[in-house]
């Protein structure tokens, strides 16, 4: 059995993808290009800041803290 190294895909917008029948998503980097100190510590440090996209929000809904806790409590009940 072969193992594959994980890969990340950065697109101009954060996207949900279907790859060979599997649901995936592109890498969400938010506004990393505006934060040089964080960019320098990331795997994208060698990429020109001007070439990076700016992702204002996720392509899908993300639960807020209260919603996640409420859902977890209902699931445990």
C-alpha positions, 0 to 999 in steps of 0.5 A: 500500500502506498502512502501519499503526502498531503497536498493543498490547493490554493485557489483565488476563492475558497472552494468546495471541490469534488475530487474522484468522488470525494468531497474536499476543499481548497486551502483557506488562507484568510487574509494571511497576505496582510500579516507578514509576520504570520506569513513568514512562519507559514509554509507559504513563506516563499510565495510572493505576498502579491501572488496570494489570494485574499479569502474574506470568508469561507465558502461554506457555513462555519458554526459559531462557538455557541452553535457548536456547543449546543449541537454537541450537547444535543448530540450527547443527550 
